[in-house]
């Protein structure tokens, strides 16, 4: 798995941040949780987890995403998933994560769907 950060990441109360995932996310992938918590600490209005390059996700990686999602919701921020496909999309559907977390086809669609007044304090 590789993680890259783009967007307004790193700025306190940024409008949005994007964490791009690629490869496989499993119990051995510590970079996923570290990257998500680092971006969540900045309290972006919208934290996007771009998954189009992700081929596999296990329950531990999904749990990390869900924990960050809950933390952001409690502070008035939002986490959304972008572009999951194949087995990753199936896992999200099977556990109902796609019903708990907004899912978008593209980063642009996610940004356009987020009201401008939403965000961190």
GILIN-V5991 format. One record per helix or strand of 3 or more residues. SS is the DSSP state (~ for helix, > for strand). FROM is the first residue (numbers start at 1). LEN is the number of residues. If there is no record, write none. Layout:
ss=SS from=FROM len=LEN
ss=SS from=FROM len=LEN
This chain:
ss=> from=2 len=6
ss=> from=16 len=10
ss=~ from=30 len=12
ss=> from=46 len=12
ss=~ from=59 len=16
ss=> from=78 len=5
ss=~ from=86 len=10
ss=~ from=97 len=4
ss=> from=102 len=3
ss=~ from=107 len=7
